Amino acid sequence: MKLIIAYIQPHVLNDVKQELYKAEVYKMSVTNAMGCGQQKGYVEQFRGVETEVNLLKKVRLEIAVNDNFVKPTVDAIIKGARSGEIGDGKIFILPIEECIRIRTGETGSVAIG
């Protein structure tokens, strides 16, 4: 079992979701995030005052999958999010020690679904 965490651009979220659905990955958590990397940010001017904005809007996806779904999930995220430009995002894959479905008490890979 793995937890896949992806940071992507907000405007590609629908494309990524469509690719995930094609890969039969339907369960995910989506949250708004802010961050910076090689993109670094930009300078904004408001009423004559320059302000450096280095935390940019991102979307964070969290998807728990069984081991056989790791590659299709990662491939779907890349297919939906890749533009080839700096700022496309990052994907992290972490091991999951245990999963418990609260409703039924099921554990392990059965609980992930």
C-alpha positions in Angstrom: 0.0 0.0 0.0 1.3 3.4 -0.9 0.3 7.0 -0.4 0.8 9.2 -3.5 1.1 12.9 -2.9 1.2 15.2 -5.9 1.5 18.9 -6.1 0.2 20.2 -9.4 -0.9 23.5 -11.0 -4.5 24.4 -10.2 -5.6 24.8 -13.9 -4.7 21.2 -14.7 -6.7 19.6 -11.9 -9.6 18.6 -14.2 -7.2 17.0 -16.8 -5.5 15.0 -14.0 -8.8 13.9 -12.6 -9.9 12.7 -16.1 -6.7 10.7 -16.6 -7.1 9.2 -13.1 -10.6 8.1 -13.9 -9.4 6.5 -17.1 -6.9 4.6 -15.0 -9.7 3.5 -12.7 -8.5 5.6 -9.8 -11.6 7.2 -8.3 -10.7 8.0 -4.7 -8.6 11.0 -3.8 -8.3 14.0 -1.5 -7.7 17.4 -3.0 -6.6 20.5 -1.1 -5.4 23.9 -2.0 -1.7 24.6 -1.2 0.9 27.2 -1.6 4.6 26.7 -2.3 7.5 27.5 -4.5 10.4 25.6 -6.1 12.4 26.4 -9.2 9.5 28.7 -10.3 10.5 31.1 -7.5 7.6 33.4 -7.9 7.1 36.9 -9.4 7.2 40.6 -8.5 3.9 42.4 -8.2 3.4 46.2 -8.1 0.4 47.7 -6.2 0.1 51.4 -5.7 3.7 52.0 -6.5 5.0 49.4 -4.0 6.8 46.3 -5.3 6.0 43.1 -3.6 7.8 39.8 -4.2 5.3 36.9 -4.3 7.2 33.6 -3.9 4.4 31.3 -2.6 2.4 30.3 -5.6 -1.0 28.5 -5.7 -0.8 24.8 -6.1 -3.2 21.8 -5.6 -2.3 18.9 -3.4 -3.6 15.4 -4.3 -3.4 12.6 -1.9 -4.3 9.1 -3.2 -3.9 5.9 -1.2 -3.5 2.9 -3.6 -2.6 -0.8 -3.5 0.8 -1.6 -4.9 -0.5 -2.7 -8.3 -2.1 0.8 -8.8 1.0 2.9 -8.1 2.4 3.0 -11.6 -1.0 3.6 -13.4 -1.8 6.4 -10.8 1.6 8.1 -11.3 1.4 7.8 -15.1 -2.1 9.3 -15.1 -1.0 12.3 -12.9 2.0 12.9 -15.2 -0.1 12.6 -18.3 -2.7 15.1 -17.0 -0.2 17.6 -15.5 2.8 17.7 -17.7 3.4 20.8 -19.8 7.2 20.6 -20.0 7.6 23.9 -18.2 9.1 24.7 -14.8 6.3 24.4 -12.2 4.5 21.3 -13.4 4.7 19.9 -9.9 6.1 16.9 -7.9 5.0 13.5 -7.0 5.9 11.8 -3.7 5.3 8.1 -3.0 5.2 7.0 0.6 4.6 3.5 2.2 1.4 3.1 4.2 1.8 1.0 7.3 -1.9 0.3 7.8 -5.3 1.3 6.6 -8.6 0.9 8.4 -12.0 1.5 7.0 -14.0 3.1 9.8 -17.4 1.9 8.6 -16.7 -1.8 8.5 -13.4 -2.2 10.4 -11.7 -3.8 7.4 -7.9 -3.4 7.3 -5.1 -3.5 4.9 -5.4 -3.5 1.1 -9.1 -4.4 1.3 -9.8 -1.2 3.2 -8.2 1.0 0.5 -10.4 -0.5 -2.2 
